[in-house]
Amino acid sequence: MSYIKVPNDDWVGINNTGFGDRMRYWTYAYKLNEINDFNYTILADDYKWRELKYLDFPYTESGINVNSDNSVILDDKTHPHKHIHGSKATLPSRAPELYFGRLTRHTHKGDSWKDSTKAKEVANTDWFLDTGMELDSDVISLIKLKDVVLKNKIKELVKDRIGIHIRHWPIFREDENHNSMINRFDYESKMSRTREVLDRYNSKFYISTDVTYDKPALGPSLPDFRKESHWVSEIYRDYDVVDYRDIISVDDIFPMNVKDRNNLKWPDHHPMTRVYDTEGEQVSVRLSQDGDLDVMPVDKIYDRKSQRDVVDLFSLIYSKEFVSATETGIDSTWSEFVKIYRKKL
């Protein structure tokens, strides 16, 4: 089988997965596959493309250690890959918009696979994507929720609500231009702007946000924004608002203890244990006695965080109306994805 492998570019961490940006690569991979009669399988890393557990991406599979980052090439003598430009990648003239960028041909066995059998199977036939393209509503609208019950639950909750996206203010340089001049730490002005938007629509809302008092991507994985410790908690107090916690539960995993197997200084019978609170934020690390703690893999947090992202995304998509992050603050590829997807509803 031949593959088009999508990279993990823009994936920062579990709290900032860069999904909106990564989708540009997947869109390009799909278009390449389409004009080649879908002879390829699009392959994504299962660790950094966890959305595939909850979403059906056409012609797409996940695999272990799909590391397309190694497609940054020096030359044939120092690296066993070659650059193949789009115009040489069997792209017909009817798709000139796909001629920009590069593909990279895999030319040896095992570099991106721990499984030697699969490495032999895909040698000389899989292609690494190292470019993306603008989101295409005809393509991304093919992505569907796998769980029909979850889909119906989302639709029922948001059918008479306005979906609103409030994006975390990134840490910009002072001289960097963006569409909101509100200072990163000016929470009073940010709240004033958000309230203006909410009052203008005067409706019930579904809120998708990652705004916390922490730096971007450093807050809790599964925040309870109704708690007073959160910047947006007053919105929950003063408006009719729901969010992902009204659709999926986190009670089955929090609070939790996670054994840290990465610290090799500690013997197996005295493992280090990371303790997480009810929002998925690490609160302590301690030395546990063997058998006295109910420990579980941290992947449970990561998977639930990915499910939260999927719920947020489709709640905004299925809302009766959508308010982009550009209205509440700064622009976002997450909002862009929602706007473009909604065109096909």
RAQUI-V46355 format. One record per residue. N is the residue number from 1. RES is the residue in one small letter. PHI is phi in degrees with one decimal (none if undefined). PSI is psi in whole degrees, -180 to 180 (none if undefined). NEAR is the number of other C-alpha atoms within 10 Angstrom. Layout:
n->{N,N}
res->{RES,RES}
phi->{PHI,PHI}
psi->{PSI,PSI}
near->{NEAR,NEAR}
//
This chain:
n->{1,2,3,4,5,6,7,8,9,10,11,12,13,14,15,16,17,18,19,20,21,22,23,24,25,26,27,28,29,30,31,32,33,34,35,36,37,38,39,40,41,42,43,44,45,46,47,48,49,50,51,52,53,54,55,56,57,58,59,60,61,62,63,64,65,66,67,68,69,70,71,72,73,74,75,76,77,78,79,80,81,82,83,84,85,86,87,88,89,90,91,92,93,94,95,96,97,98,99,100,101,102,103,104,105,106,107,108,109,110,111,112,113,114,115,116,117,118,119,120,121,122,123,124,125,126,127,128,129,130,131,132,133,134,135,136,137,138,139,140,141,142,143,144,145,146,147,148,149,150,151,152,153,154,155,156,157,158,159,160,161,162,163,164,165,166,167,168,169,170,171,172,173,174,175,176,177,178,179,180,181,182,183,184,185,186,187,188,189,190,191,192,193,194,195,196,197,198,199,200,201,202,203,204,205,206,207,208,209,210,211,212,213,214,215,216,217,218,219,220,221,222,223,224,225,226,227,228,229,230,231,232,233,234,235,236,237,238,239,240,241,242,243,244,245,246,247,248,249,250,251,252,253,254,255,256,257,258,259,260,261,262,263,264,265,266,267,268,269,270,271,272,273,274,275,276,277,278,279,280,281,282,283,284,285,286,287,288,289,290,291,292,293,294,295,296,297,298,299,300,301,302,303,304,305,306,307,308,309,310,311,312,313,314,315,316,317,318,319,320,321,322,323,324,325,326,327,328,329,330,331,332,333,334,335,336,337,338,339,340,341,342,343,344,345}
res->{m,s,y,i,k,v,p,n,d,d,w,v,g,i,n,n,t,g,f,g,d,r,m,r,y,w,t,y,a,y,k,l,n,e,i,n,d,f,n,y,t,i,l,a,d,d,y,k,w,r,e,l,k,y,l,d,f,p,y,t,e,s,g,i,n,v,n,s,d,n,s,v,i,l,d,d,k,t,h,p,h,k,h,i,h,g,s,k,a,t,l,p,s,r,a,p,e,l,y,f,g,r,l,t,r,h,t,h,k,g,d,s,w,k,d,s,t,k,a,k,e,v,a,n,t,d,w,f,l,d,t,g,m,e,l,d,s,d,v,i,s,l,i,k,l,k,d,v,v,l,k,n,k,i,k,e,l,v,k,d,r,i,g,i,h,i,r,h,w,p,i,f,r,e,d,e,n,h,n,s,m,i,n,r,f,d,y,e,s,k,m,s,r,t,r,e,v,l,d,r,y,n,s,k,f,y,i,s,t,d,v,t,y,d,k,p,a,l,g,p,s,l,p,d,f,r,k,e,s,h,w,v,s,e,i,y,r,d,y,d,v,v,d,y,r,d,i,i,s,v,d,d,i,f,p,m,n,v,k,d,r,n,n,l,k,w,p,d,h,h,p,m,t,r,v,y,d,t,e,g,e,q,v,s,v,r,l,s,q,d,g,d,l,d,v,m,p,v,d,k,i,y,d,r,k,s,q,r,d,v,v,d,l,f,s,l,i,y,s,k,e,f,v,s,a,t,e,t,g,i,d,s,t,w,s,e,f,v,k,i,y,r,k,k,l}
phi->{none,-103.1,-126.9,-112.0,-94.8,-94.9,-81.6,-104.3,-53.3,76.9,-80.9,-95.6,-177.2,-63.7,-93.1,-149.0,-84.0,62.5,-59.2,-58.6,-75.9,-62.4,-65.6,-65.8,-70.8,-64.4,-59.3,-63.9,-62.2,-63.8,-64.1,-62.3,-64.2,-61.4,-78.2,-108.2,60.4,54.3,-81.3,-110.7,-105.5,-78.4,-119.5,-127.4,-68.4,-72.7,-78.3,-100.1,-120.2,-64.9,-56.7,-65.0,-72.1,-116.6,-122.5,-95.8,-98.3,-60.1,57.5,-129.5,-131.8,-110.3,-143.8,-80.3,55.3,-82.4,-101.6,-85.3,-63.2,-76.2,-84.0,-80.5,-101.4,-93.9,-161.2,-63.0,-75.3,-100.3,-150.4,-83.7,-130.5,-130.8,-82.9,-121.3,-79.0,-52.6,-67.6,-104.1,-99.7,49.1,-95.4,-71.0,-66.0,-74.2,-126.3,-63.3,-66.9,-97.7,-81.5,-79.1,80.3,-138.2,-116.5,-127.6,-89.3,-77.6,-122.0,-150.0,-94.5,86.9,-64.1,-109.9,-132.7,-81.3,-80.5,-65.7,-64.8,-67.8,-60.5,-67.5,-65.6,-99.5,-56.1,68.9,-128.7,-101.4,-120.0,-98.2,-85.3,-129.6,-153.6,-129.1,-147.1,-61.9,-63.3,-118.7,-62.3,-66.0,-87.7,-69.0,-71.9,-77.5,-76.5,-126.7,-68.7,-72.9,-88.4,-67.2,-63.2,-63.6,-57.3,-66.2,-65.9,-62.5,-60.0,-66.0,-69.9,-104.7,-59.8,-117.4,-118.8,-94.9,-81.2,-130.9,-109.5,-118.7,-89.6,-59.8,-72.2,-67.8,-92.7,-92.1,-68.9,-61.6,-94.6,-88.4,-87.8,-153.3,-82.6,-133.4,-93.0,-69.1,-62.3,-50.8,-102.8,-87.0,-67.1,-63.4,-67.9,-63.8,-66.7,-60.9,-65.1,-63.7,-64.1,-59.0,-66.8,-61.6,-67.3,-66.1,-84.7,46.5,-144.0,-91.1,-130.7,-110.9,-109.8,-115.6,-152.7,-124.9,-76.3,-136.0,-81.2,-79.0,-64.4,-52.2,74.3,-112.9,-79.9,-66.7,-72.8,-132.0,-67.2,-101.7,-69.2,-76.9,-70.1,-63.6,-71.5,-100.7,-58.7,-86.9,-60.1,-67.3,-66.0,-65.2,-73.4,-102.4,-131.5,-85.4,-130.9,-127.4,-150.0,-59.4,-71.9,-87.2,-116.8,-119.7,-104.0,-118.9,-64.5,-79.4,-121.5,-118.8,-68.0,-142.3,-115.7,-123.6,-71.0,-95.4,-87.0,-86.0,-91.2,-75.5,-73.4,-102.5,-69.1,-59.5,-81.6,-132.6,-72.4,-75.8,-127.5,-90.8,-110.3,-112.5,-86.5,-74.6,-113.9,79.4,-103.6,-67.9,-110.7,-165.2,-129.6,-142.9,-90.4,-98.6,-82.3,-61.5,89.2,-94.9,-127.8,-87.6,-100.5,-143.4,-69.1,-65.5,-58.1,-63.4,-66.9,-62.0,-66.5,-68.5,-63.8,-64.1,-64.8,-58.2,-59.6,-63.9,-63.0,-58.5,-60.3,-80.0,-69.0,-68.6,-65.7,-90.7,-62.5,-66.5,-152.8,-127.9,-109.0,-71.7,-62.5,-65.6,-81.7,-93.4,-176.7,-108.0,-70.4,-157.6,-69.4,-63.0,-64.7,-61.1,-58.2,-62.0,-59.8,-70.9,-63.3,-63.2,-63.4,-99.5,-74.4}
psi->{143,148,149,114,130,143,174,19,144,-1,112,-45,-180,-26,-2,80,-9,33,-45,-38,-40,-28,-21,-36,-43,-39,-44,-42,-42,-44,-39,-42,-41,-45,-7,29,29,42,-8,159,129,129,130,151,129,-21,-42,-2,53,-18,-25,-16,-25,-15,145,109,122,140,31,138,163,153,164,133,46,90,90,-2,-23,9,4,111,144,-77,174,-29,-33,-11,134,43,164,149,133,119,155,-37,-14,5,44,43,119,162,-17,-3,58,-23,-14,7,-13,166,-169,153,159,129,131,125,10,173,137,-6,-36,8,134,-27,107,-29,-47,-33,-43,-35,-38,-3,135,7,-9,153,135,129,129,35,164,-176,170,148,141,121,-33,-28,-55,-23,-9,-15,124,154,133,-38,106,-35,-44,-43,-48,-35,-42,-49,-42,-39,-38,4,-28,23,156,125,130,132,125,109,146,135,119,170,97,156,155,-31,6,133,139,176,3,124,8,133,145,-39,9,75,-30,-45,-38,-42,-39,-43,-42,-43,-37,-42,-47,-42,-33,-38,-29,62,-173,148,151,126,129,120,156,19,121,179,-7,168,155,136,6,0,-173,152,-35,69,147,94,-7,-17,142,-17,-9,144,-38,3,-33,-26,-41,-32,-38,-10,165,99,139,165,-165,-28,-10,-3,-44,154,151,4,-23,-10,-13,150,160,157,132,123,130,101,0,-14,95,-7,-18,135,159,-33,-5,65,152,142,127,133,127,144,-169,0,8,21,135,127,-20,163,131,163,118,151,146,121,-4,2,143,96,153,161,142,-18,-24,-37,-46,-42,-40,-34,-42,-39,-39,-45,-44,-43,-45,-47,-50,-20,-39,-38,-42,-3,156,-24,157,132,114,160,-22,-24,-35,-14,-114,161,166,138,-23,-47,-38,-43,-47,-47,-44,-40,-41,-19,-23,3,none}
near->{11,16,22,27,29,30,26,23,17,13,16,12,12,18,19,15,20,18,21,17,22,19,21,21,23,27,21,23,27,23,19,23,19,13,15,14,9,13,15,22,20,25,26,26,20,16,18,23,21,21,20,22,17,17,15,16,21,14,15,19,17,19,14,14,16,23,18,24,15,15,22,14,14,12,11,10,7,8,13,16,21,17,18,15,14,17,16,11,16,10,16,13,10,8,11,11,9,19,16,13,14,21,23,24,22,23,17,15,17,17,18,18,17,12,11,12,11,14,16,13,14,19,19,15,15,22,28,27,22,21,17,21,18,11,21,16,18,13,17,22,17,13,14,15,19,14,12,10,10,15,16,10,14,23,18,14,17,23,14,16,23,24,28,25,27,24,22,20,20,13,12,11,7,7,6,8,9,11,10,15,10,16,14,15,11,9,14,11,13,20,17,12,15,20,16,14,15,19,10,9,12,12,14,16,26,25,24,23,18,23,20,20,15,12,13,16,18,14,19,19,22,24,20,18,22,17,13,12,11,15,17,22,14,14,17,17,12,9,15,13,18,19,23,22,15,12,15,15,12,17,9,7,18,17,15,22,23,22,22,18,14,9,12,10,9,13,10,11,10,14,21,22,21,20,19,21,16,17,19,24,19,18,9,11,15,14,13,16,12,10,9,7,13,9,15,13,13,17,11,13,23,20,17,19,22,25,20,22,20,20,23,22,19,20,31,29,24,24,23,15,17,21,22,22,22,16,17,22,22,18,19,17,17,18,24,17,22,24,17,17,22,19,11,12,9}
//
